Amino acid sequence: MSFAVVAASGAIVLLLLRGSLPGRVGRAAYLATIALYGLITLVAIVPSLVDDVGLGATAVQVEAVLLVVLVFFGVNVAWLLLFDDTPAAGSQPSQQRPASG
């Protein structure tokens, strides 16, 4: 049940705190994260889905793999944001003035 509570909380927080999403990669990562949280919640609430799909794993194993994927994506998105050239909120891009001669 702890997987369900944490995953549902993660999805709710992301939905409530959505901000500006930088480009297609940002939107894709945001939607993939919410989908992963939703899938983890679903497997945690209805563990028999794993057997119904025919996976040769337990529900806890599926939840653990999904959480590893979630962490992997999170680290990569953080890495992309670290090197993002988007100006900070409230700052104005510097304007170069032509040299007067």
Secondary structure, DSSP 8 states (H G I E B T S, - for coil): -HHHHHHHHHHHHHHHT-----HHHHHHHHHHHHHHHHHHHHHHH-THHHHHHT-SS-HHHHHHHHHHHHHHHHHHHHHHHHT-----TT-----------
